[in-house]
Amino acid sequence: MHIPDGYLSPETCAVLAAGSAPVLYLAARRLAQEADTAVVPRVAMASAFGFVVQMLNVPVPDGTSAHAVGAALAAILLGPWGGVLALTVTLVIQALFFGDGGILALGANIFNMGVIAPLTAYVAYRGVGGPVGGRRALGAAAAGFLSINAAALATGIELGLQPVLFRAADGTPLYNPYPVELAVPAMMFAHLLVAGPVEGLITGLVVGYIERVQPDLLARQTPATGSQAWVPLSLVVGALIVLTPLGLIAEGTPFGEWAPEEVAQLVGYVPPGLVELSGRWSGILPDYSVPFLAGLPGGAVIGYVLSALTGIALVTLTWLILRQLLRPRVRP
């Protein structure tokens, strides 16, 4: 679901970035009002969870792969605005440091996974009655399933509109070559049947676990504090770090994230816009790998785990900086 550069036109990227901007502004304003409470560490932890869970790719029967997003858990723990910011920080770090998602397409990825997914999750969680007692785990599972599929649908539509709106002089698509009638079913097949149930299961299990061991983490009005408050979610993130190498098992490339040479094998040509825009930035640790470990026995696994730890460190550092920037100034 991380759209690389070259699959969307610059115009589409600009429109989606502009659509995300006011939501991010409102979310930042809301967080600034709560910057002195425990909500900022909570956002950092949700960002770390989203980063790690997105590394766990799972195979899809059509030969591609998909992954969970973590937006539902962020929205449940933080509310819609905190969820938006948590996912946005995750997506920015993924694009800048790991080359996961394009730089030009960052606004589009934020719109899909950072805005649509957490807002959908919050509405679904509240609608199913998640905040009420024993229905929290059920509401969380529904929120996870619906949120990732809402984001997948938006991604499929955006990709599928490109051949209609942007074509070269000879009539071939400039960017993504697959039209709506192929892009949307492909995205929904992967997420309705595989990624959606995985997201729902993970979210439901984590919320059920938190409800048993630290239920005040689910009560956003009275944030948990103290040295033991974040142990449950920290344990979840730690367990996911250990499991991240499982993401290497899914060999298929997610739909719409192919390299240009893969597109050439699939459709027989590479759209000129994709040639022009793709590959400009691959990140410092491209595709969650450590270059000097390549070729060594177990190098891919070690590099994947190190990338997970690096991502969490970057997320934590980012939120430490943002906490200082968002802290309300005391006027004399």
C-alpha positions in Angstrom: 0.0 0.0 0.0 3.1 2.3 0.1 2.8 3.9 -3.3 6.3 4.4 -4.9 7.2 7.5 -6.9 6.2 7.2 -10.6 2.8 5.4 -10.1 0.9 8.6 -9.5 1.1 11.8 -11.4 2.6 14.9 -9.7 -0.8 16.5 -10.0 -2.5 13.6 -8.1 0.2 13.7 -5.4 -0.3 17.4 -5.0 -4.1 17.1 -4.6 -3.8 14.3 -2.1 -1.1 16.1 -0.1 -3.3 19.2 0.0 -6.2 17.1 1.2 -4.1 15.7 4.0 -2.7 19.1 5.1 -5.7 20.5 7.0 -6.2 17.2 8.8 -2.6 17.2 9.9 -2.9 20.8 11.0 -5.9 20.1 13.2 -4.3 17.0 14.6 -1.1 19.0 15.5 -3.2 21.7 17.2 -5.0 19.1 19.2 -1.8 17.4 20.3 -0.2 20.7 21.2 -3.0 21.2 23.8 -2.1 17.8 25.4 1.7 18.0 25.0 2.3 18.1 28.7 0.3 14.9 29.4 1.1 11.2 28.8 -0.4 11.4 25.4 2.9 12.2 23.6 4.7 9.0 24.8 1.5 7.2 23.8 1.7 8.5 20.3 5.4 7.6 20.0 4.5 4.0 21.1 1.7 3.8 18.5 4.1 5.0 15.8 6.6 2.4 16.8 3.9 -0.3 16.6 2.8 0.9 13.2 6.4 0.9 11.9 7.1 -2.7 13.0 3.7 -4.2 12.1 4.1 -2.9 8.5 7.3 -4.9 8.1 5.4 -8.1 8.6 4.5 -8.9 4.9 2.1 -11.8 4.3 1.8 -13.7 1.0 -1.4 -13.3 -1.1 -2.6 -16.2 -3.3 -2.3 -14.0 -6.4 1.5 -14.0 -6.1 1.7 -10.5 -4.4 2.0 -9.7 -0.7 0.4 -7.3 1.8 0.9 -6.1 5.3 -1.1 -4.7 8.3 -0.9 -0.9 8.9 -1.5 -0.4 12.7 -3.8 2.6 12.2 -6.7 1.0 14.1 -4.7 0.5 17.3 -3.3 4.0 17.1 -6.9 5.4 16.7 -8.1 3.3 19.6 -5.3 4.3 22.0 -5.1 8.0 20.9 -8.4 8.9 19.2 -8.6 10.0 15.6 -6.2 13.0 15.8 -3.5 11.2 17.6 -3.8 8.2 15.2 -3.4 10.5 12.2 -0.1 11.9 13.7 1.2 8.6 14.8 0.8 7.1 11.3 2.1 10.2 9.6 5.4 10.1 11.5 5.8 6.4 10.7 5.2 7.0 7.0 7.6 9.9 6.8 10.4 7.9 8.4 9.7 4.9 6.2 10.0 7.0 3.1 13.0 9.1 4.1 15.2 6.4 5.7 14.0 3.1 4.2 12.7 4.0 0.8 9.3 2.4 1.6 6.9 4.7 -0.3 7.9 7.5 -2.6 9.0 11.0 -1.5 6.7 12.7 -4.1 3.9 10.2 -3.2 4.3 10.8 0.5 1.2 13.0 0.6 -0.8 10.3 -1.1 0.4 7.6 1.3 -0.4 9.9 4.3 -3.8 10.5 2.9 -4.5 6.7 2.6 -2.9 5.2 5.6 -2.4 8.3 7.8 -5.8 9.9 7.4 -8.4 7.5 5.9 -7.3 4.5 7.9 -7.3 5.9 11.5 -10.4 8.0 10.9 -12.3 4.9 9.6 -10.9 2.8 12.5 -12.1 5.3 15.1 -15.7 5.4 13.6 -15.8 1.6 13.4 -14.5 1.1 16.9 -17.1 3.5 18.3 -19.9 2.2 16.2 -19.4 -1.5 17.2 -19.3 -0.4 20.8 -15.6 -0.9 21.4 -15.3 1.6 24.3 -18.0 -0.4 26.2 -16.6 -3.1 28.5 -16.2 -6.5 27.0 -16.9 -5.4 23.4 -13.5 -3.6 23.1 -11.7 -6.6 21.4 -14.6 -7.1 19.0 -14.7 -3.4 18.2 -10.9 -3.3 17.7 -11.0 -6.3 15.3 -13.8 -4.6 13.2 -11.8 -1.4 13.2 -8.7 -3.1 12.0 -10.5 -4.9 9.2 -12.5 -1.9 8.0 -9.7 0.7 8.3 -7.1 -1.2 6.2 -9.7 -2.0 3.5 -10.9 1.7 3.3 -7.3 2.7 2.7 -6.8 -0.1 0.2 -9.9 1.0 -1.7 -8.7 4.6 -1.8 -5.3 3.4 -3.1 -6.8 1.2 -5.8 -9.0 4.1 -7.0 -6.0 6.5 -7.1 -3.9 4.1 -9.0 -6.7 3.1 -11.4 -7.5 6.6 -12.4 -4.0 7.3 -13.7 -4.4 5.5 -17.1 -7.7 7.5 -17.6 -6.3 10.9 -16.7 -2.7 10.8 -17.9 -1.6 9.3 -21.2 1.4 9.7 -23.5 1.0 10.9 -27.1 0.8 7.3 -28.3 -2.0 6.5 -25.9 -0.1 4.5 -23.4 -0.4 5.3 -19.7 2.1 7.7 -18.3 2.1 6.3 -14.8 0.4 3.3 -13.3 -0.6 1.1 -16.3 -3.6 -0.7 -14.6 -7.1 0.8 -14.9 -9.7 1.0 -12.2 -11.4 -2.2 -13.2 -8.1 -4.1 -12.5 -6.5 -2.0 -9.8 -9.4 -1.9 -7.4 -10.2 -5.6 -7.5 -6.5 -6.5 -7.1 -6.1 -4.2 -4.0 -9.4 -5.4 -2.4 -8.6 -9.1 -3.1 -5.3 -8.8 -1.1 -6.8 -6.8 1.7 -10.3 -8.3 2.1 -9.0 -11.9 2.1 -5.5 -11.6 3.7 -4.3 -8.2 5.1 -7.7 -7.2 6.5 -8.2 -10.4 8.6 -4.6 -10.1 9.8 -5.0 -6.5 10.8 -8.3 -7.3 12.6 -6.8 -10.3 14.4 -3.7 -8.4 15.5 -5.7 -5.3 16.7 -8.3 -7.4 18.5 -5.7 -9.5 20.3 -3.6 -6.5 21.3 -6.6 -4.6 22.6 -7.8 -7.7 24.5 -4.4 -8.1 26.0 -4.2 -4.5 27.1 -7.7 -4.6 28.5 -6.6 -7.5 30.8 -3.3 -6.2 32.0 -3.5 -2.4 31.7 -7.1 -1.3 30.9 -6.4 2.4 31.7 -4.3 2.6 28.5 -7.7 2.3 26.7 -9.2 5.2 28.7 -7.8 8.2 26.8 -9.5 10.7 29.1 -7.3 9.5 32.0 -4.0 8.6 30.4 -1.9 6.0 32.2 1.2 7.3 33.9 4.0 5.8 36.0 7.0 3.7 35.2 4.9 0.5 34.5 2.2 2.2 32.4 3.8 1.3 29.0 5.1 -2.2 29.8 2.2 -4.0 28.0 2.5 -2.1 24.7 6.3 -2.3 24.9 6.1 -6.0 25.2 3.9 -6.2 22.1 6.3 -4.1 20.1 9.2 -6.2 21.3 7.5 -9.4 20.3 6.8 -7.9 16.8 10.5 -7.0 16.5 11.4 -10.6 17.1 8.9 -11.7 14.5 9.8 -9.2 11.8 12.0 -11.7 9.8 8.8 -13.5 9.0 8.2 -10.6 6.6 11.0 -11.8 4.4 9.1 -15.1 3.7 6.5 -13.3 1.5 8.5 -13.0 -1.7 5.7 -11.5 -3.9 5.8 -7.7 -4.5 2.7 -5.9 -3.2 0.4 -4.7 -6.0 1.5 -1.3 -7.4 4.9 -1.4 -5.7 6.9 -3.1 -8.6 10.3 -1.8 -9.7 10.3 -0.6 -13.4 11.9 -3.9 -14.6 9.0 -5.8 -13.0 6.5 -3.6 -14.7 8.1 -4.3 -18.0 7.8 -8.1 -17.4 4.1 -7.7 -16.5 2.8 -5.3 -19.2 5.6 -5.4 -21.8 6.7 -1.7 -21.3 7.6 0.8 -18.7 5.4 3.9 -18.6 7.5 7.0 -19.3 6.4 8.8 -16.2 7.4 5.8 -14.1 10.8 5.9 -15.7 11.2 9.6 -15.0 10.1 9.7 -11.4 11.0 6.3 -9.9 14.3 5.4 -8.2 15.3 8.9 -7.2 15.6 8.0 -3.6 15.9 4.5 -2.1 16.7 5.5 1.5 19.7 4.9 3.8 18.6 1.4 4.6 16.7 0.5 1.4 13.9 -2.0 1.7 14.8 -2.5 5.4 18.3 -4.0 4.6 21.8 -3.1 5.8 24.0 -2.9 2.7 27.3 -4.1 4.3 25.5 -7.2 5.6 24.3 -8.2 2.1 25.7 -11.6 1.1 26.6 -12.7 4.6 25.0 -15.7 6.1 21.8 -14.5 7.8 22.6 -11.0 6.7 19.0 -10.3 5.4 17.5 -11.4 8.8 20.0 -9.4 10.8 19.5 -6.4 8.6 15.7 -6.6 8.9 15.8 -6.7 12.7 18.4 -3.8 12.8 16.1 -1.8 10.5 13.2 -2.4 12.9 15.3 -1.2 15.8 16.5 1.8 13.9 13.0 2.7 12.8 11.8 2.6 16.4 14.8 4.7 17.5 14.0 7.3 14.8 10.3 7.3 15.8 11.2 7.9 19.4 13.6 10.6 18.6 11.1 12.4 16.3 8.5 12.4 19.1 11.0 13.7 21.6 11.7 16.6 19.3 8.0 17.2 18.6 7.2 17.1 22.3 9.5 20.1 22.8 8.1 21.9 19.8 4.5 21.3 20.7 4.9 22.2 24.4 2.8 25.2 25.2 4.9 28.3 25.9 4.4 29.9 29.3 3.8 33.6 29.0 4.8 35.9 31.9 
